[in-house]
Amino acid sequence: MNKSSELTLTIAGDEFDDGYNLFYLNKSLTNLHTLIDKAYLTIEGKSKMMDSDRENMQIKAYNIRSGSFETDLIIKLATVTGSMLPIVTSLTPSDILNLVTQSYTFLKTILSGNAKGEKYFLDAGDNSNLNVINGSGNIVLQVHPDVLDYVKRAENNFEDLSRMIDPKKGVKNISVVDKKKKTMHFFMGVEERMLFDNKKRIDPDPVSFKGMIVKVDGESFNGKLKVLEGNKDIPEGEYSFEYLVKDSPIKLKDAFMDVRKITAMKETVLNPSTLEQRIYKLKIIETA
């Protein structure tokens, strides 16, 4: 027996008011389709869509309307087993959409806190769910474990969609709404784009370590350095760097391949699927 879910997709902006910009339209539809594919694969515990999966799950568009790009979508499933929740015995389009929606909510919550310098942790919750806990010890969200797997697979598609949002370039927002219930499954606008743009942040507290500059660009004042004696703030290893003050190439020449005490600020990027901050770049204050 077939199961289906009816949705309304809207891509708003000047680029869709008088004809449809195919570059943005193709990019939007491809990423949205991939988000649904990856939710299906996550729930089913698979790594790749096969021909049989394409037969089982189909997404069809009907009734395309002018005035922005607006169309009705139907997700159809036929004889598929498996579920995101243990108490459910068969996969439904709602399971797929719920995973996309819950994961997007998780991403926005984590990225919003990250932009404010908030740190989050995971702990076991009720009904096999995971609690997302902030630095004050409060539960801010509960998610199914599949969310972490899905975010690992699909974060780049959410981010790719966010990069399209730019009212000056003619793309205002993208939304997916349940056609019957009128509930929002997905909305990507300027505010959501900013969350992805601000995944990187600079830790205001400088760190000091013993290290050596091993690659350098004398014009850009950047390159690679090795941390030779790591600590709790910065493990040993190789990192990209740039000087905060780009005033004299002589200091680059003097520090090149010479062991120095380096003081720097960490620019980190958040990995939402693990909630870990990875050092993206070191902003050098001084080398002594």
KEGU-924704 format. One record per atom (N, C-alpha, C, O): x, y, z; residue in three letters. Coordinates in steps of 0.1 Angstrom, whole numbers, padded with zeros to 4 digits, always signed. Layout:
<pts>
XYZAla...
</pts>
This chain:
<pts>
+0008-0012+0000Met+0000+0000+0000Met+0009+0012+0000Met+0018+0013+0008Met+0006+0022-0008Asn+0013+0034-0009Asn+0010+0044+0002Asn-0001+0044+0007Asn+0020+0051+0007Lys+0018+0061+0017Lys+0024+0074+0011Lys+0034+0074+0004Lys+0017+0085+0014Ser+0022+0098+0009Ser+0020+0109+0018Ser+0013+0108+0028Ser+0028+0120+0016Ser+0027+0132+0024Ser+0027+0144+0014Ser+0035+0145+0005Ser+0017+0153+0016Glu+0016+0164+0007Glu+0022+0177+0013Glu+0019+0181+0025Glu+0030+0184+0005Leu+0037+0196+0010Leu+0036+0207+0000Leu+0032+0205-0012Leu+0039+0219+0004Thr+0040+0230-0005Thr+0054+0236-0004Thr+0058+0241+0007Thr+0061+0237-0015Leu+0074+0243-0015Leu+0073+0257-0021Leu+0067+0259-0032Leu+0080+0267-0014Thr+0080+0280-0020Thr+0094+0285-0019Thr+0101+0285-0009Thr+0099+0290-0031Ile+0112+0297-0032Ile+0109+0312-0036Ile+0105+0314-0047Ile+0111+0321-0026Ala+0107+0335-0028Ala+0118+0344-0031Ala+0130+0341-0027Ala+0116+0354-0039Gly+0126+0364-0043Gly+0124+0369-0057Gly+0117+0363-0065Gly+0131+0379-0060Asp+0130+0386-0073Asp+0134+0376-0085Asp+0128+0377-0096Asp+0143+0367-0082Glu+0147+0358-0093Glu+0137+0348-0097Glu+0138+0340-0106Glu+0125+0348-0089Phe+0114+0338-0092Phe+0101+0345-0095Phe+0091+0339-0097Phe+0101+0359-0096Asp+0089+0366-0098Asp+0085+0367-0113Asp+0073+0367-0116Asp+0095+0368-0121Asp+0093+0369-0136Asp+0101+0358-0143Asp+0112+0360-0148Asp+0095+0346-0144Gly+0103+0335-0148Gly+0111+0329-0137Gly+0112+0336-0126Gly+0118+0318-0139Tyr+0125+0312-0128Tyr+0140+0311-0132Tyr+0143+0305-0142Tyr+0149+0316-0123Asn+0163+0315-0125Asn+0167+0300-0123Asn+0166+0295-0112Asn+0170+0293-0134Leu+0172+0279-0133Leu+0184+0275-0125Leu+0184+0264-0119Leu+0194+0283-0124Phe+0206+0280-0115Phe+0201+0279-0101Phe+0204+0268-0094Phe+0194+0289-0096Tyr+0189+0288-0082Tyr+0179+0277-0080Tyr+0178+0271-0070Tyr+0170+0276-0090Leu+0160+0266-0089Leu+0165+0252-0088Leu+0161+0244-0080Leu+0175+0249-0097Asn+0181+0236-0097Asn+0188+0233-0084Asn+0188+0222-0079Asn+0196+0243-0079Lys+0203+0241-0067Lys+0194+0239-0055Lys+0197+0230-0047Lys+0183+0246-0054Ser+0174+0244-0044Ser+0167+0231-0044Ser+0167+0224-0034Ser+0162+0227-0055Leu+0155+0214-0056Leu+0165+0202-0054Leu+0161+0192-0048Leu+0177+0203-0059Thr+0187+0192-0057Thr+0190+0191-0042Thr+0191+0179-0037Thr+0193+0202-0035Asn+0196+0201-0021Asn+0184+0196-0013Asn+0186+0188-0004Asn+0172+0200-0016Leu+0160+0196-0009Leu+0158+0181-0011Leu+0154+0174-0002Leu+0159+0177-0023His+0158+0162-0026His+0168+0154-0019His+0165+0144-0014His+0180+0159-0019Thr+0191+0152-0012Thr+0189+0151+0003Thr+0192+0141+0010Thr+0183+0162+0009Leu+0180+0162+0023Leu+0170+0151+0026Leu+0171+0144+0037Leu+0160+0149+0018Ile+0150+0139+0020Ile+0156+0125+0017Ile+0154+0115+0025Ile+0165+0124+0007Asp+0171+0111+0004Asp+0180+0107+0017Asp+0179+0095+0021Asp+0187+0116+0022Lys+0196+0113+0033Lys+0188+0109+0046Lys+0193+0101+0054Lys+0177+0115+0048Ala+0168+0111+0059Ala+0163+0097+0057Ala+0163+0089+0067Ala+0159+0094+0045Tyr+0155+0080+0042Tyr+0166+0070+0045Tyr+0164+0060+0051Tyr+0178+0073+0040Leu+0190+0065+0042Leu+0194+0063+0056Leu+0197+0052+0061Leu+0193+0074+0064Thr+0196+0073+0078Thr+0187+0064+0086Thr+0191+0056+0093Thr+0174+0066+0083Ile+0164+0057+0090Ile+0166+0042+0086Ile+0164+0033+0094Ile+0168+0040+0073Glu+0170+0027+0068Glu+0184+0021+0071Glu+0186+0009+0069Glu+0193+0029+0076Gly+0206+0024+0079Gly+0214+0020+0066Gly+0222+0011+0066Gly+0212+0028+0056Lys+0219+0026+0043Lys+0228+0037+0040Lys+0227+0048+0046Lys+0238+0035+0031Ser+0247+0045+0027Ser+0245+0051+0014Ser+0250+0062+0011Ser+0237+0045+0005Lys+0235+0050-0009Lys+0222+0046-0014Lys+0216+0035-0011Lys+0215+0055-0021Met+0203+0052-0028Met+0205+0043-0040Met+0212+0046-0049Met+0198+0031-0039Met+0198+0022-0050Met+0186+0023-0059Met+0176+0030-0055Met+0186+0016-0070Asp+0174+0017-0079Asp+0161+0012-0071Asp+0150+0018-0073Asp+0162+0002-0063Ser+0151-0002-0055Ser+0146+0008-0046Ser+0134+0010-0043Ser+0155+0016-0040Asp+0151+0027-0031Asp+0144+0038-0038Asp+0134+0044-0033Asp+0149+0041-0051Arg+0142+0051-0059Arg+0128+0047-0063Arg+0119+0055-0065Arg+0126+0034-0064Glu+0112+0029-0067Glu+0104+0029-0054Glu+0092+0033-0055Glu+0110+0027-0043Asn+0102+0027-0030Asn+0098+0041-0026Asn+0087+0044-0022Asn+0108+0051-0028Met+0105+0065-0024Met+0106+0074-0036Met+0116+0074-0043Met+0095+0081-0039Gln+0095+0091-0050Gln+0090+0104-0045Gln+0081+0105-0037Gln+0096+0115-0050Ile+0091+0128-0047Ile+0086+0134-0060Ile+0094+0136-0070Ile+0074+0138-0061Lys+0068+0144-0073Lys+0063+0158-0070Lys+0057+0161-0060Lys+0064+0166-0081Ala+0059+0180-0080Ala+0047+0181-0089Ala+0046+0176-0100Ala+0037+0189-0084Tyr+0024+0191-0091Tyr+0021+0206-0090Tyr+0025+0213-0080Tyr+0013+0211-0099Asn+0007+0224-0098Asn+0017+0235-0095Asn+0016+0242-0085Asn+0026+0237-0104Ile+0036+0248-0102Ile+0029+0262-0105Ile+0022+0263-0115Ile+0030+0271-0095Arg+0023+0284-0096Arg+0033+0295-0097Arg+0044+0295-0092Arg+0029+0306-0104Ser+0037+0318-0106Ser+0036+0327-0094Ser+0027+0325-0085Ser+0045+0337-0093Gly+0046+0346-0082Gly+0055+0339-0072Gly+0050+0333-0062Gly+0068+0341-0073Ser+0078+0332-0066Ser+0076+0319-0073Ser+0067+0316-0081Ser+0085+0309-0069Phe+0083+0295-0074Phe+0076+0288-0063Phe+0081+0286-0052Phe+0064+0283-0066Glu+0056+0276-0056Glu+0050+0264-0063Glu+0044+0264-0074Glu+0052+0252-0056Thr+0047+0240-0061Thr+0042+0230-0050Thr+0047+0232-0039Thr+0033+0221-0053Asp+0030+0211-0044Asp+0039+0199-0046Asp+0041+0195-0057Asp+0044+0194-0035Leu+0052+0182-0035Leu+0045+0170-0028Leu+0038+0172-0018Leu+0047+0158-0033Ile+0042+0146-0027Ile+0053+0136-0025Ile+0060+0133-0035Ile+0056+0132-0013Ile+0065+0121-0010Ile+0058+0108-0010Ile+0049+0107-0001Ile+0061+0099-0018Lys+0054+0086-0019Lys+0063+0075-0015Lys+0075+0074-0019Lys+0058+0066-0006Leu+0065+0054-0002Leu+0057+0042-0005Leu+0045+0042-0003Leu+0064+0031-0009Ala+0056+0019-0012Ala+0064+0007-0006Ala+0075+0005-0009Ala+0057+0000+0003Thr+0062-0012+0009Thr+0076-0011+0014Thr+0085-0018+0010Thr+0078-0001+0023Val+0091+0001+0029Val+0091-0003+0044Val+0081+0001+0051Val+0100-0010+0049Thr+0101-0014+0063Thr+0112-0006+0070Thr+0121-0001+0064Thr+0111-0005+0084Gly+0121+0002+0091Gly+0115+0014+0097Gly+0104+0019+0092Gly+0121+0020+0107Ser+0115+0032+0113Ser+0125+0040+0121Ser+0135+0034+0126Ser+0123+0052+0123Met+0131+0060+0131Met+0129+0057+0146Met+0138+0058+0154Met+0116+0054+0149Leu+0112+0051+0163Leu+0109+0036+0165Leu+0103+0030+0156Leu+0115+0030+0175Pro+0113+0016+0177Pro+0098+0011+0178Pro+0096+0000+0174Pro+0089+0020+0182Ile+0075+0015+0184Ile+0068+0015+0171Ile+0057+0010+0170Ile+0074+0021+0160Val+0067+0021+0147Val+0073+0010+0139Val+0085+0007+0139Val+0064+0003+0131Thr+0068-0009+0124Thr+0071-0007+0109Thr+0076-0015+0103Thr+0067+0005+0104Ser+0069+0007+0090Ser+0072+0022+0088Ser+0067+0031+0095Ser+0081+0025+0078Leu+0085+0038+0075Leu+0074+0046+0068Leu+0067+0041+0059Leu+0072+0058+0072Thr+0062+0067+0066Thr+0069+0080+0061Thr+0080+0083+0066Thr+0063+0087+0052Pro+0068+0100+0049Pro+0069+0110+0061Pro+0078+0118+0061Pro+0060+0108+0071Ser+0061+0116+0083Ser+0074+0114+0090Ser+0080+0123+0096Ser+0078+0101+0091Asp+0091+0098+0097Asp+0103+0105+0091Asp+0111+0111+0098Asp+0103+0105+0078Ile+0113+0112+0070Ile+0113+0127+0073Ile+0123+0133+0076Ile+0101+0133+0071Leu+0100+0147+0074Leu+0103+0151+0088Leu+0109+0162+0090Leu+0099+0143+0097Asn+0102+0146+0112Asn+0117+0146+0114Asn+0122+0154+0122Asn+0124+0137+0108Leu+0139+0136+0110Leu+0145+0149+0104Leu+0154+0155+0110Leu+0141+0153+0092Val+0146+0165+0086Val+0143+0177+0095Val+0152+0185+0097Val+0131+0178+0099Thr+0127+0190+0107Thr+0134+0190+0121Thr+0139+0201+0125Thr+0134+0179+0128Gln+0141+0178+0141Gln+0156+0181+0140Gln+0161+0188+0148Gln+0162+0176+0129Ser+0176+0178+0127Ser+0179+0193+0124Ser+0189+0198+0128Ser+0170+0199+0116Tyr+0172+0213+0113Tyr+0170+0222+0125Tyr+0178+0232+0127Tyr+0161+0218+0134Thr+0159+0225+0147Thr+0171+0224+0155Thr+0176+0233+0162Thr+0177+0212+0156Phe+0189+0209+0163Phe+0200+0218+0158Phe+0208+0224+0166Phe+0202+0218+0145Leu+0213+0226+0139Leu+0212+0241+0142Leu+0221+0247+0146Leu+0200+0246+0141Lys+0198+0260+0144Lys+0200+0263+0159Lys+0206+0274+0162Lys+0196+0254+0167Thr+0198+0256+0182Thr+0213+0257+0185Thr+0218+0265+0192Thr+0220+0247+0180Ile+0235+0246+0182Ile+0242+0258+0176Ile+0251+0263+0183Ile+0239+0261+0164Leu+0246+0272+0157Leu+0243+0286+0164Leu+0252+0294+0165Leu+0231+0287+0168Ser+0227+0300+0175Ser+0235+0301+0188Ser+0240+0312+0191Ser+0236+0290+0196Gly+0243+0291+0208Gly+0258+0293+0206Gly+0265+0300+0213Gly+0263+0286+0195Asn+0277+0288+0192Asn+0281+0302+0189Asn+0292+0307+0193Asn+0272+0309+0182Ala+0275+0323+0178Ala+0276+0332+0191Ala+0282+0343+0191Ala+0269+0327+0202Lys+0270+0335+0214Lys+0281+0330+0224Lys+0282+0334+0235Lys+0288+0320+0219Gly+0299+0314+0228Gly+0294+0303+0237Gly+0301+0299+0246Gly+0282+0298+0235Glu+0276+0288+0243Glu+0282+0274+0239Glu+0284+0272+0228Glu+0283+0266+0249Lys+0288+0252+0247Lys+0277+0242+0251Lys+0269+0245+0260Lys+0276+0231+0243Tyr+0265+0221+0245Tyr+0271+0208+0248Tyr+0283+0205+0243Tyr+0264+0199+0254Phe+0268+0185+0257Phe+0256+0176+0255Phe+0245+0180+0255Phe+0259+0163+0253Leu+0249+0153+0251Leu+0248+0144+0263Leu+0259+0140+0268Leu+0236+0140+0266Asp+0234+0130+0277Asp+0222+0122+0274Asp+0213+0126+0267Asp+0222+0110+0279Ala+0211+0101+0277Ala+0198+0107+0283Ala+0198+0112+0294Ala+0187+0106+0275Gly+0174+0111+0280Gly+0164+0100+0280Gly+0167+0088+0280Gly+0151+0103+0281Asp+0140+0093+0282Asp+0137+0088+0268Asp+0140+0094+0258Asp+0132+0076+0268Asn+0127+0069+0255Asn+0138+0068+0245Asn+0135+0071+0233Asn+0150+0065+0249Ser+0161+0064+0240Ser+0165+0076+0233Ser+0173+0076+0223Ser+0160+0088+0237Asn+0164+0101+0231Asn+0177+0106+0238Asn+0181+0100+0248Asn+0182+0116+0232Leu+0194+0123+0238Leu+0190+0137+0242Leu+0183+0144+0235Leu+0195+0141+0254Asn+0193+0154+0259Asn+0205+0163+0254Asn+0216+0160+0255Asn+0201+0175+0249Val+0211+0185+0245Val+0212+0195+0257Val+0202+0201+0260Val+0223+0196+0264Ile+0224+0203+0276Ile+0234+0215+0274Ile+0245+0213+0268Ile+0230+0227+0279Asn+0239+0238+0277Asn+0249+0239+0289Asn+0248+0231+0298Asn+0257+0249+0289Gly+0268+0251+0299Gly+0262+0253+0313Gly+0270+0251+0323Gly+0250+0257+0314Ser+0243+0259+0328Ser+0237+0246+0333Ser+0231+0246+0344Ser+0238+0235+0325Gly+0232+0223+0329Gly+0217+0221+0326Gly+0211+0211+0330Gly+0212+0230+0318Asn+0198+0229+0314Asn+0196+0222+0301Asn+0204+0223+0292Asn+0185+0214+0301Ile+0181+0207+0288Ile+0175+0217+0279Ile+0164+0222+0282Ile+0181+0219+0267Val+0175+0228+0258Val+0168+0221+0246Val+0160+0228+0239Val+0170+0208+0245Leu+0164+0201+0234Leu+0166+0186+0236Leu+0175+0182+0242Leu+0156+0178+0231Gln+0157+0164+0231Gln+0156+0159+0217Gln+0147+0163+0209Gln+0165+0150+0213Val+0165+0145+0199Val+0167+0130+0199Val+0172+0124+0208Val+0162+0124+0188His+0165+0110+0186His+0179+0108+0181His+0185+0117+0175His+0186+0097+0185Pro+0200+0095+0181Pro+0202+0096+0166Pro+0213+0099+0162Pro+0192+0093+0158Asp+0193+0094+0143Asp+0197+0108+0139Asp+0203+0110+0128Asp+0193+0118+0147Val+0196+0132+0143Val+0211+0134+0141Val+0215+0141+0132Val+0219+0129+0150Leu+0233+0131+0149Leu+0239+0125+0137Leu+0247+0131+0130Leu+0234+0113+0133Asp+0239+0106+0121Asp+0234+0114+0109Asp+0242+0116+0099Asp+0222+0119+0109Tyr+0217+0126+0098Tyr+0224+0139+0096Tyr+0227+0143+0085Tyr+0226+0146+0107Val+0233+0159+0106Val+0247+0158+0100Val+0252+0166+0093Val+0254+0147+0104Lys+0267+0144+0099Lys+0266+0142+0083Lys+0275+0147+0076Lys+0256+0136+0079Arg+0254+0134+0064Arg+0249+0146+0057Arg+0253+0149+0046Arg+0241+0154+0063Ala+0233+0164+0056Ala+0236+0178+0059Ala+0231+0187+0053Ala+0245+0181+0069Glu+0248+0195+0072Glu+0253+0203+0060Glu+0249+0215+0059Glu+0261+0197+0051Asn+0266+0204+0040Asn+0254+0208+0030Asn+0255+0219+0024Asn+0243+0201+0030Asn+0232+0204+0021Asn+0224+0216+0027Asn+0220+0225+0020Asn+0222+0216+0041Phe+0216+0227+0047Phe+0224+0240+0045Phe+0219+0250+0042Phe+0238+0238+0046Glu+0246+0250+0045Glu+0246+0255+0031Glu+0247+0267+0028Glu+0246+0246+0021Asp+0246+0249+0007Asp+0233+0257+0004Asp+0233+0267-0004Asp+0222+0253+0009Leu+0209+0261+0008Leu+0211+0274+0014Leu+0206+0284+0008Leu+0217+0275+0026Ser+0218+0288+0033Ser+0226+0298+0024Ser+0223+0310+0025Ser+0236+0294+0017Arg+0244+0303+0009Arg+0236+0309-0002Arg+0241+0319-0008Arg+0225+0303-0006Met+0217+0309-0017Met+0209+0321-0012Met+0206+0329-0020Met+0206+0321+0001Ile+0198+0332+0006Ile+0205+0345+0006Ile+0215+0347+0013Ile+0200+0354-0003Asp+0206+0368-0004Asp+0196+0376-0011Asp+0195+0376-0023Asp+0188+0384-0004Pro+0177+0392-0010Pro+0183+0401-0021Pro+0176+0404-0031Pro+0195+0406-0019Lys+0201+0415-0029Lys+0204+0408-0043Lys+0204+0414-0053Lys+0206+0394-0042Lys+0208+0386-0054Lys+0195+0380-0059Lys+0195+0373-0069Lys+0184+0383-0051Gly+0171+0378-0056Gly+0166+0365-0050Gly+0156+0360-0056Gly+0172+0360-0039Val+0166+0348-0033Val+0163+0352-0018Val+0173+0354-0010Val+0151+0353-0014Lys+0147+0358-0001Lys+0146+0347+0009Lys+0151+0348+0020Lys+0139+0336+0006Asn+0137+0325+0015Asn+0132+0313+0008Asn+0127+0313-0003Asn+0134+0301+0015Ile+0129+0288+0010Ile+0121+0282+0021Ile+0125+0282+0033Ile+0109+0277+0018Ser+0101+0271+0028Ser+0093+0259+0023Ser+0090+0257+0011Ser+0091+0249+0033Val+0083+0237+0030Val+0073+0236+0041Val+0076+0235+0053Val+0060+0236+0036Val+0049+0236+0046Val+0040+0224+0043Val+0038+0220+0032Val+0035+0218+0054Asp+0025+0207+0053Asp+0012+0213+0047Asp+0006+0222+0052Asp+0008+0207+0035Lys-0003+0213+0028Lys-0016+0213+0035Lys-0024+0222+0035Lys-0018+0202+0043Lys-0031+0200+0049Lys-0031+0207+0063Lys-0040+0214+0067Lys-0021+0204+0071Lys-0020+0210+0085Lys-0015+0224+0085Lys-0017+0231+0095Lys-0009+0229+0074Lys-0003+0242+0074Lys+0008+0245+0084Lys+0010+0256+0088Lys+0015+0234+0088Thr+0026+0235+0097Thr+0039+0236+0089Thr+0040+0230+0079Thr+0048+0243+0095Met+0061+0246+0088Met+0071+0234+0091Met+0074+0231+0102Met+0076+0228+0080His+0086+0218+0082His+0100+0224+0080His+0110+0219+0087His+0101+0234+0072Phe+0114+0240+0069Phe+0113+0254+0065Phe+0105+0257+0056Phe+0121+0263+0070Phe+0122+0277+0066Phe+0137+0281+0066Phe+0143+0280+0077Phe+0141+0286+0055Met+0155+0291+0054Met+0154+0306+0049Met+0151+0308+0038Met+0158+0315+0058Gly+0158+0329+0054Gly+0172+0335+0058Gly+0181+0328+0060Gly+0172+0349+0058Val+0184+0356+0061Val+0190+0352+0075Val+0202+0350+0077Val+0181+0352+0085Glu+0186+0349+0099Glu+0192+0335+0099Glu+0203+0333+0106Glu+0186+0325+0092Glu+0192+0312+0092Glu+0205+0311+0085Glu+0214+0304+0089Glu+0206+0319+0074Arg+0219+0319+0067Arg+0230+0325+0076Arg+0241+0319+0076Arg+0227+0335+0084Met+0237+0341+0093Met+0242+0330+0103Met+0254+0331+0107Met+0234+0321+0107Leu+0238+0311+0117Leu+0249+0302+0111Leu+0259+0299+0117Leu+0247+0299+0098Phe+0257+0290+0091Phe+0270+0299+0088Phe+0281+0293+0089Phe+0268+0311+0085Asp+0279+0320+0082Asp+0288+0322+0094Asp+0300+0324+0093Asp+0282+0321+0106Asn+0289+0323+0119Asn+0294+0311+0126Asn+0295+0311+0138Asn+0295+0300+0118Lys+0300+0287+0125Lys+0314+0289+0130Lys+0317+0283+0141Lys+0322+0298+0124Lys+0335+0300+0130Lys+0334+0312+0140Lys+0326+0321+0138Lys+0342+0311+0150Arg+0343+0322+0160Arg+0357+0322+0166Arg+0364+0312+0166Arg+0360+0334+0171Ile+0374+0336+0177Ile+0372+0336+0192Ile+0365+0344+0198Ile+0380+0327+0198Asp+0381+0327+0213Asp+0388+0339+0218Asp+0400+0341+0214Asp+0382+0347+0226Pro+0389+0360+0230Pro+0401+0358+0240Pro+0409+0367+0242Pro+0402+0346+0246Asp+0413+0343+0255Asp+0425+0338+0247Asp+0425+0327+0242Asp+0436+0345+0247Pro+0448+0340+0240Pro+0454+0328+0246Pro+0453+0325+0258Pro+0461+0319+0238Val+0468+0308+0243Val+0483+0309+0239Val+0486+0315+0229Val+0492+0303+0248Ser+0506+0304+0245Ser+0511+0290+0244Ser+0507+0281+0252Ser+0521+0287+0235Phe+0526+0274+0233Phe+0540+0275+0227Phe+0543+0286+0221Phe+0547+0264+0227Lys+0560+0264+0220Lys+0558+0258+0206Lys+0552+0247+0205Lys+0562+0265+0196Gly+0559+0261+0182Gly+0569+0266+0172Gly+0578+0273+0176Gly+0566+0262+0159Met+0576+0266+0149Met+0568+0269+0136Met+0560+0260+0132Met+0570+0280+0129Ile+0564+0283+0117Ile+0571+0275+0106Ile+0584+0276+0104Ile+0564+0267+0098Val+0570+0258+0088Val+0567+0262+0074Val+0574+0257+0065Val+0556+0269+0072Lys+0553+0274+0058Lys+0548+0288+0060Lys+0541+0291+0070Lys+0552+0297+0051Val+0548+0311+0052Val+0546+0318+0039Val+0553+0315+0029Val+0536+0327+0038Asp+0534+0336+0027Asp+0537+0350+0032Asp+0530+0356+0040Asp+0548+0355+0026Gly+0553+0368+0031Gly+0544+0380+0027Gly+0545+0391+0033Gly+0535+0378+0018Glu+0526+0389+0014Glu+0513+0389+0022Glu+0508+0399+0026Glu+0508+0377+0025Ser+0495+0375+0032Ser+0497+0374+0047Ser+0488+0374+0055Ser+0510+0372+0052Phe+0513+0370+0066Phe+0505+0358+0071Phe+0500+0358+0083Phe+0505+0347+0064Asn+0498+0335+0069Asn+0506+0323+0064Asn+0517+0324+0057Asn+0502+0311+0068Gly+0509+0299+0065Gly+0506+0287+0074Gly+0494+0286+0079Gly+0516+0279+0077Lys+0514+0267+0086Lys+0524+0268+0097Lys+0535+0272+0095Lys+0519+0263+0109Leu+0529+0262+0120Leu+0527+0249+0127Leu+0516+0243+0126Leu+0537+0244+0134Lys+0536+0232+0142Lys+0536+0236+0157Lys+0545+0243+0162Lys+0527+0230+0165Val+0527+0231+0179Val+0535+0220+0184Val+0532+0208+0182Val+0547+0223+0190Leu+0556+0213+0194Leu+0554+0208+0209Leu+0556+0196+0212Leu+0549+0216+0217Glu+0545+0212+0231Glu+0531+0217+0233Glu+0528+0228+0237Glu+0522+0207+0232Gly+0508+0211+0233Gly+0503+0211+0248Gly+0511+0208+0257Gly+0491+0216+0250Asn+0485+0217+0263Asn+0470+0215+0262Asn+0465+0211+0251Asn+0463+0217+0273Lys+0448+0215+0272Lys+0441+0224+0263Lys+0430+0221+0258Lys+0447+0236+0260Asp+0441+0246+0251Asp+0444+0243+0237Asp+0435+0246+0228Asp+0455+0237+0234Ile+0458+0234+0220Ile+0467+0222+0219Ile+0479+0222+0224Ile+0463+0211+0213Pro+0471+0199+0211Pro+0482+0201+0202Pro+0482+0210+0193Pro+0492+0192+0203Glu+0503+0192+0193Glu+0498+0189+0179Glu+0488+0181+0178Glu+0504+0194+0169Gly+0500+0192+0156Gly+0503+0204+0147Gly+0509+0214+0151Gly+0498+0203+0134Glu+0500+0214+0125Glu+0487+0222+0123Glu+0476+0216+0122Glu+0488+0235+0122Tyr+0477+0244+0121Tyr+0479+0255+0111Tyr+0491+0259+0109Tyr+0469+0260+0105Ser+0470+0272+0097Ser+0471+0284+0106Ser+0465+0284+0118Ser+0477+0295+0102Phe+0478+0307+0110Phe+0478+0319+0101Phe+0480+0318+0089Phe+0476+0330+0108Glu+0478+0343+0102Glu+0481+0353+0113Glu+0476+0352+0124Glu+0489+0363+0110Tyr+0493+0373+0120Tyr+0481+0383+0121Tyr+0475+0387+0111Tyr+0478+0387+0133Leu+0468+0397+0136Leu+0472+0411+0130Leu+0465+0418+0124Leu+0485+0414+0132Val+0491+0427+0127Val+0501+0423+0116Val+0511+0417+0119Val+0498+0428+0104Lys+0506+0424+0093Lys+0515+0437+0090Lys+0513+0444+0080Lys+0525+0439+0098Asp+0533+0451+0097Asp+0547+0450+0091Asp+0551+0459+0084Asp+0554+0438+0094Ser+0567+0437+0089Ser+0571+0423+0085Ser+0570+0414+0093Ser+0575+0421+0072Pro+0579+0407+0068Pro+0591+0402+0075Pro+0594+0390+0075Pro+0599+0411+0082Ile+0611+0407+0089Ile+0608+0397+0100Ile+0615+0388+0102Ile+0597+0400+0107Lys+0593+0391+0118Lys+0589+0377+0113Lys+0591+0367+0120Lys+0584+0376+0101Leu+0581+0363+0095Leu+0594+0356+0092Leu+0596+0344+0095Leu+0604+0363+0086Lys+0617+0357+0082Lys+0624+0352+0095Lys+0630+0342+0095Lys+0624+0360+0105Asp+0631+0357+0118Asp+0625+0345+0125Asp+0632+0337+0131Asp+0611+0343+0124Ala+0605+0332+0131Ala+0604+0319+0123Ala+0602+0309+0128Ala+0607+0320+0110Phe+0606+0308+0101Phe+0615+0297+0105Phe+0627+0300+0106Phe+0610+0285+0108Met+0618+0273+0111Met+0626+0275+0124Met+0637+0270+0125Met+0621+0284+0133Asp+0628+0286+0145Asp+0618+0284+0157Asp+0607+0289+0156Asp+0622+0276+0167Val+0613+0273+0178Val+0611+0286+0186Val+0620+0292+0191Val+0598+0289+0188Arg+0595+0302+0195Arg+0583+0299+0205Arg+0576+0289+0204Arg+0582+0308+0214Lys+0570+0309+0223Lys+0560+0317+0215Lys+0562+0329+0213Lys+0549+0311+0211Ile+0539+0318+0203Ile+0526+0321+0211Ile+0521+0312+0218Ile+0521+0333+0210Thr+0509+0336+0217Thr+0499+0339+0205Thr+0501+0347+0196Thr+0487+0333+0206Ala+0477+0334+0195Ala+0463+0333+0201Ala+0461+0328+0212Ala+0454+0337+0193Met+0439+0335+0195Met+0434+0324+0186Met+0438+0323+0175Met+0426+0315+0191Lys+0421+0304+0184Lys+0408+0308+0176Lys+0398+0313+0182Lys+0408+0306+0163Glu+0396+0306+0155Glu+0391+0292+0154Glu+0397+0284+0147Glu+0379+0289+0159Thr+0374+0276+0159Thr+0361+0275+0150Thr+0355+0285+0147Thr+0358+0262+0146Val+0346+0260+0138Val+0339+0248+0145Val+0346+0238+0149Val+0326+0249+0146Leu+0318+0239+0153Leu+0315+0227+0144Leu+0311+0229+0133Leu+0316+0215+0150Asn+0311+0203+0143Asn+0298+0199+0150Asn+0298+0194+0161Asn+0287+0202+0144Pro+0274+0200+0150Pro+0271+0186+0154Pro+0263+0183+0163Pro+0276+0176+0146Ser+0273+0162+0149Ser+0280+0157+0161Ser+0276+0147+0166Ser+0291+0163+0165Thr+0298+0159+0177Thr+0298+0170+0188Thr+0302+0167+0200Thr+0293+0182+0185Leu+0293+0193+0194Leu+0308+0197+0198Leu+0309+0204+0208Leu+0317+0193+0190Glu+0331+0197+0193Glu+0336+0209+0185Glu+0331+0211+0174Glu+0344+0217+0191Gln+0350+0228+0185Gln+0364+0224+0179Gln+0373+0220+0187Gln+0366+0226+0166Arg+0379+0223+0160Arg+0386+0236+0157Arg+0380+0245+0152Arg+0399+0236+0159Ile+0407+0248+0157Ile+0408+0249+0141Ile+0414+0240+0135Ile+0403+0260+0136Tyr+0403+0262+0122Tyr+0416+0270+0118Tyr+0422+0267+0108Tyr+0420+0280+0126Lys+0431+0288+0123Lys+0436+0295+0136Lys+0428+0297+0146Lys+0449+0298+0137Leu+0455+0305+0148Leu+0458+0319+0144Leu+0464+0322+0134Leu+0453+0329+0152Lys+0456+0343+0149Lys+0468+0347+0158Lys+0466+0350+0170Lys+0480+0348+0152Ile+0492+0351+0160Ile+0492+0365+0165Ile+0491+0375+0157Ile+0494+0367+0178Ile+0496+0380+0184Ile+0511+0384+0185Ile+0515+0395+0181Ile+0519+0374+0189Glu+0534+0376+0189Glu+0541+0363+0190Glu+0536+0353+0194Glu+0554+0364+0185Thr+0563+0353+0186Thr+0575+0358+0193Thr+0582+0367+0189Thr+0579+0351+0204Ala+0590+0356+0213Ala+0601+0345+0213Ala+0612+0348+0219Ala
</pts>
